[in-house]
Amino acid sequence: MRVSVIHPGRALFLAMAIVFLASVPSSAEGPPGAQPGPDNAITVVATRKIQGGNIALAKQEAVEAALSAAVDQAALTLLSSEAIARAFQSYSAAVAGKAEKYIDSYKILGEASSGGTYRVMLQAVVSTGQLKAGLSGFRPTAPPDDSAPTAADTEPATGGAEPAIADVDQAAAGSVQAVDRPRLLLLLSEQNLNDVSPRFWWGENPGTLAAHAEAAIARKAEAAGFVVIEHGTGTPDVPVKAAIIFQPELNNRDAADIGRLLGADVAIVGKAIAYAIGDTGAGGDPAYNATITMKAVLVQNGQEITSGFETAVRQGRNDTEGGREALTAAGIQAAGHLIPSIGAAWENAVRPSESITLTVSGTGNLGNFVRFRQTLRDLDGVMDLQVREMNADAAIIAVRFEGNSQDLKERLLANTFELFAIEVLSLSNKRLDIALVPK
C-alpha cells in the first residue's frame, strides 16, 4: 500500500516549498495596458543565480522554473493541496521535468539581472486538458485515520475522498476516442480469506459471489469510457475448455481464445488474494492485505501489452469485511495502472505511429520556440510529443507521429512563420534535425 506517513498539514508546507523552490507566484497583471489573459493564464516570478557570467543560461533556468511553478499552480486547481501533499512523491513523478508538455504558450512580462541573479516574470497558458491527461495515473491516498474504510470508498466521491484525475476527465492520457476504445474482458481469479481455493468464473464451479477486485477494475474502466464485457458465471464453450477449465491462471493463448469467443479486444488476466496480517500497531480493527497480479493481452494475437502488481492494506471488523475492502482497494489501484496503459497500447495498435527524435536548434529565442512547438503539437499526424532535453539554444523532442521522418519534415515545411523559418539540417530513419532561423 502506497501511503504517505507525513501528516497532511505538515506535508502541505513541505510540498509547496519543494515545488516552488525559488519561484514565487505573482498576482501582478503585467505592464500597464496589458490585456487580461485567458482563464488558464498564470503569472509567475522566478529567480536563478548567474553562474560563470552565463546570463543566457540563468535566464533559461529561470524561465523553466517559472513554467514548472505555473504547472504546479494549475494542478492545485484540479486537486486539493491536501491530496497532493498526501502523495507528493507520486505527484512529483507525474509532473517533474515535464512542464513544457503542459504549457500551450507563454510570454515574458519582465526580466532583470541584479546582484548575481536573474529574475523573470512571465505569464503562462497551461493546457488543463494535457495536465489532466498527464495526471491520469496519479491517485491520491486516503488520509490516515483510525476508522476502517467502507465500500463507499469504491464509488464516485461526493465529498471527502479526492477523486483521481482519470475520474475527472474521461479523455485522460492512455485513453483514446470513445469509438476506438477496446472492449475489455476480465479474467481474474480471486481468493478471499474464507475461500479454500481461488474462485474464477470460467471454472466448473465458479459460484455466484462477486469478485471484488474485478468489480472495482470494471467500474473504473467503464467510468473511463471502456466497454467491459459481461461474462456471466458460466464456463465458456471454447476449444481449449478441457485445458483451462480447472486453471485459475490462464496463459496468453487461452485468454485470447476466450476473448475472441466473447468478442473482446483486450483480455485482463490475473489473480487477487487476500489474507490477514494481524495487528498493525495502529489500533482499531484487524488489518488485511490484498495483492493482485495482472496483465493485459491483445486478443488478436495473444501479445502482452502491459502487466503489474499492486498491494493494498485495509482494516475490517471481520475477515469477510476486511478481505473485501482490501481486494477492492487493490483493484482500484490496479485500474489506475492498467487503464492508461491499455488505452495507449490500443491507440498505437489501431493508429500505428513512429517515435521520431526531433532536434531543434535556435531555441534561444523562446518566443519562436514556443510558436514552433504549438504548431508541431497541432500538426496533422502528431499524436504526442515530449521535450526530452533543453539547453540554452537547442531542444530534443520525442514525437509520436503517424508516418516517418520524411513525412514529418514535409508537413513542418508546409507551415510558414512570421518571425522565423525552418531549415532542415539532417534527416535519417526516425530522426530529424532542424534549425529555427530568425527572419
N, C-alpha and C positions, 0 to 999 in steps of 0.2 A: 504494500500500500504506500503510495507516494504522498505523504502528508508532511506539512511544514511543522516544525517544532517551535517556531518563533511565534510569540503572541502577536495577533494581527495588528494591534495598535503600535507595538514597537517595530514590527516588520514594515509598517507603512512608512515611518520616518526613514528607516534604513533603505527601503526600496527607492524612495524619491531621491535620497542623497546619492545613491549609486547611479540611478537612471540619468539624472540631470547633470551630475558632475559639476563642471564649471558653467553649465548653461543655465540661464535664468529666464523664466517666462516673462514676457513683457506685455503690458497692456497698452503700449504705445500704438498710436494709429498711423505712424509713419510721418513723412514730411507733410508740411502744410499743403492743403489742396489735394492730398492723396484720396483716391476714390475708395469707398469701402469695398473690402474683398468679399469673396463668396463665403457662405456659412461655414465651409470646412477649411477656411484660411486661418492659419495660426501664426502669430507673431512671436518670435523668439530672439533672445540675445545670447550670444555665446562668446567665450574668450579662450584664446590659446596663446601659449608662450612662443616667442620668436627665438628659434634656436639656430645658432650659426649664421645669423643675419638673413636667414631664408624667410622673407616675408611672404612669398607666394605660398610656401608650404604651410605657414602658420594660418594664412587666410583659408586655404583649403581645409585644414583641420577644424578651424572654427566653423566653417560652413557645414561640414559633416556633423559636428557636434550639435549644431543648431537643428539640422534636419532630423537627427536622431531624437532630440528633445521634442520636436514637433510631432513625430510619430508617437512618442510616449504620451503626449498630451491627448492626442486623438484616441489612443487606446483607452485612456481614462474616461472617455465619453461612451465607450462601448461596454466596459467592465468597471465595476466599482473598485476603488482603491484597495478596499479590504480583500477583494478576490485576488487582485494582482499580488498583494503582499503575501497572501497565504501560499501562493505558488510562484514566487518571484523567479526562482531558477528556471522553471518551465516557461514562464513568460519571456524571460530574457533570451532563452534559446530560440524562441519563435521570432524575435524581432532584432536581436543584437546584430549589428553589422549589415542590416538589410534595409536601412532607411530609404535608399534610392528606389527600392521596389515599390514603396508606398507613396512616394511624392509625385504628384502629377506635374507640378511646376512650382517655382519659387522665384522671388525677386529680392535682391539685397536693398534694403531701405537705407542703410547707413553702415559705414565701416571706418575704423580708425586704428592707428598704430601709436601706442604710447607706453612708456615705461617698460619696454621689452615684451609687451603683449600686443596681440591683435584682436580687436573686437568687431563683431559683425552683428547687425540687426537685420533679420530677414523675415519675410512673410512666405510661408509655405502652404501650398494647397495639397492637403492629404487626401488620397483616394481611400475613402472609408470602405468601399467595396473590396478593394485589394487588401486592405488591412483585415477586414473580416475573414477574407479567404486565407490570409496568412496565419490567422489565429484560430483556424478551424480545429486544429489538433490540441489547442490549449484548453485544459479542463481544470478549473479551479477546484481545489479540495474543500470539503466542508470544514468549518471551524471546529477545533477540538472542544468537546464538552462531555458531560457525564451522562448525557441521555443517549439512548440507543436509537440509531436511525430506523425509520419505518419504511414501509413500502411506498409511502408518498414521495420518498426521495427519487423514485424512478419515474415519476410522472412530471409533466411540464410544470415548472415552478410558477407559483402565483405570488411568491413573496419569500424572502429569507434566503433560500438557496440561490446561488448565482448560476444562471444558465450558461452553458458553453456557447461559444460563438457559432458553432455549427447549428445550434438551435435558433439563433437569432437570424441568421442568413442562410437559407437553404441552398443557395447557389455558392457554397463555400468551395475553397480550394480542394481539388481532388474530386469534386463533383463535375458532372458535365450537364449539358442541357437536358431537360426532362425527357425529351424524345429519345435521347441517346443513352440514358441510364440503363445499366444492365438489370435483368431480372435475377434476383438472388434466391438461392435455395440453401437453407440452413441444415447442416448435417452434424449436429453437436450432441455428443453423449454427455450425460450428467449423472453424477453420483453425490447425493446429499448424505448427511450423517446417518439417516435411517434406512438407506438403501444398502443391500448386501452386495450389489454389483451395479455397474453403470446402467442407466436406462437410456434407450435410444429408440426413436420412433420406427426405424427400419428393421427392427428385430422381430422375432416371432411373438414376444410378449412385451410390447412396448409400454403397456399401461396407459392410463389416461391423465396422469398428473402432469401439470405444466412443467416444462424445463425452464427454470428461472433465468439462467444466463442467456439462453436462446431468445426468450421473450424480450429481454432487455435490449439485445442487439437488434431484434426485429423492429422494436419501437423506434430506436434511433435511426435505423436505415429508412424506415417509412417517413419519419419526420424530415429526412434529408431528400426525399423525393424518389427513393428507390422503390421498386415493386418487389415485395417479398412473397414468394410462392407459398400458398397454404398446402402443406404436405399431408395433413391429417395424421393418423396414427397407424395406418395400415402398411403392411410390408409391400414395397414396390415390386411389381412383377417385371423384373428385368432379367436378361440372360445370365447375369452374374449372381442371381439370387442365392444360389447354393453356396457361393463362395463368400458372400457378405452377410448372410442372414444372422450369423452369430457374432459378428465383428463390431465392437463398439467404435473402433478406429478404422477408418477407410483409407485406402491408398488413393492416389490421384486418379488412377484409371477408373476404379469403381465409383468414386464420387462423380466423375464426369459422366459415366454411363447412367447413373441415376438422374443426374441433372438434365441430360438430353431427353430422357423419357418424360420428365415433368416440365419441359420447356424452359429451363433456366439457362442463363448466360454464364453465371458465376456460381460456384458452389463454395460455401464456407464450411470447412471441415475442422473438427476439433473435439476436445473433451474438457469438461469442467468438473472439479472435485472440491468438496467442502469438508473441513474437519475442524474439530475443536482444538484450541490452543491454550485453554485454561485461563488462569488469572494473569492479566497483563500488568497488574500493579496499579492500574488507574482506578480501580474500584468499580462498583456497579455490577451490571450483568456480565456473565461469562463472554469471552471473546471467541470469534470463529474466523477462520481463514478460508478463502476460496482461491483456487488457481485455475486459470484457463489457458490452454494452448490451442492455437488455431492457425489455419492457413486458408487462403483463398485460391481457388483453382478455376482456370478458364475451362468451361465445359467443352468448347470446340476441340481443344487439343490436349487437355489434361495438364496444361502448363501452370505451375505455381507462380502466382504474381505477387504475393505478399504473405508474411507469416508473423507471428508474435506470441508473446507470453505476458499475461497480466496476473496480478495477485491483489487481493483486497481483504481487509480485516474489518469486521463489524461485530458489534455486541448484540446479544439477544437474550431473551428471558429463558429460552429453552433451545434444544438442538434444532427443532423444526424452524423456529423463527430466525435463529442466528445463522443457520445454514442458508436459508432463503435470502436473507439480507446480504450475506457475503457473496453468494453466487450472482445475485442481481447486480451488485456493485462491480464485480469483476466483469460482468457482461457489458456494463455501461462503459467501463474503461477500455475494453476490447473494441467496442464500436468506435470509440474515438480514434483508435489507430487504424482499424480496418476500412472504415467508410471512405476517408480521403484517399487512401492507397488504392482501393478498388476503383474509385472514380477516375483517378489519374491514369491507372493502367488501362482501364477500359477506353478512355478517351484516346489514348495513344494507339490502341488496337483498332478502333473504328476510324481514326483520323491519323494515319501514320505520319510521323514527323522525324526530322533530323535535329540533332543537337549540334549547333554551329557556334564556334568560338569567334566572336566579332571583336577585333582590336581596333579601338578608336583613338587616334592621336589628335592633338589640337583641342583638347578639352579644357585647357587653361581658361578659355572664355566660357565660364559656366553657363551663361545665358544661351550660347549657341549649343552647348551640350544638352541642356535641358530640352530645348526645342527639338533637337535631333532625337533624343530618347523618346519624347512623346510621339513623334512621327513613327519611330520604329515600333513602339508599342501598339499603335493603331494600324500598322501595316497589314494588309491582307495576307494571311497565312502565318502570321506570328501568333503562336499560342501562349508563349510565356517568355519572359526574359528576366535575368538576374544579373546585376552588376557584381562581378566576382572580385574585381580589384580596381582601385583608383589611385592615381598619384597626381602630381601637380599638372601634368599635361597629357595624360593618357588614361584610358579605361579599358578593361577587358569585360565583355558582356557575353554571358551564355544565352543563346537564343534557341528556343524550341520552335522550329519552323517547318511548315508543310512544303517541303521542297529541299533543294540542295543549295550550296553556297552561291552557285551561279544565278539561280533564281532570286535569291535574296539580294544579290548585287544589282540585278536588273530592276527590281522593284524599288530599291533605295534610290537609284539613279533617275527613276521616273519622277521623283519629287524635286521641286525647286524650293530654295530657301532664300529669304530676302538678304540675310546678312552673311551667309557663308555658302560654300559649295562643297560637294563630296568628291574627294579624289581617291580612287582605288589604288592602293599600294601593292597588294598581292592577293592572289586567290588560289586556294588549293582545296582539297577534299575536306569538308567540314570546317573550313577556316576562311575568314575574310578579314583583310586588314585595310582600313580606310583612314583618311585624314579629313578633318573639318578645316577647310581653308577659308579664312575671312575674305570677304569681297572688298 
